[in-house]
Amino acid sequence: MATGLPRVYDFAAGSISGGVAVVVGHPFDTVRVRLQAITGQSTVFDSMRNLVRADGVVGFYRGLSPQLMIIPFQLGVTFWSYGMTKKYLERRAEVDERFKSDATVSALSGAAAGFAQTLVANPFEVAKVR
């Protein structure tokens, strides 16, 4: 994000991208899960055809709500923490030569964002598996 924009825009951008990713990707995930769980469907197209016959197009989006509540929040936290860490390290680069490299700043910011996302995502993943 641009330097002058508040960090809330980072969170909003992550949340919006997470929502779009869930809405676009959920039908593919639904078909994948059906292929793994239901025997007798040899191809992706068999699974899609059976799903449309049984539930209509709406069947592709069954189970969307929980993902739509979790994933946008996770990606919002990821974008926000990346932006906050990057801003901090860029300020720090003014006094510490180790942070002058864009690659170093990007790598450390990405690591911080991954750590933050793990902290947010882990409880939901544990609950989903149980």
ABEGO torsion letter per residue (X at the ends): XBAABBAAAAAAAAAAAAAAAAAAAAAAAAAAAAAAABBGBABAAAAAAAAAAAAEAAAAABGAAAAAAAAAAAAAAAAAAAAAAAAAAAAAAAABAAAABAAAAAAAAAAAAAAAAAAAAAAAAAAAAX
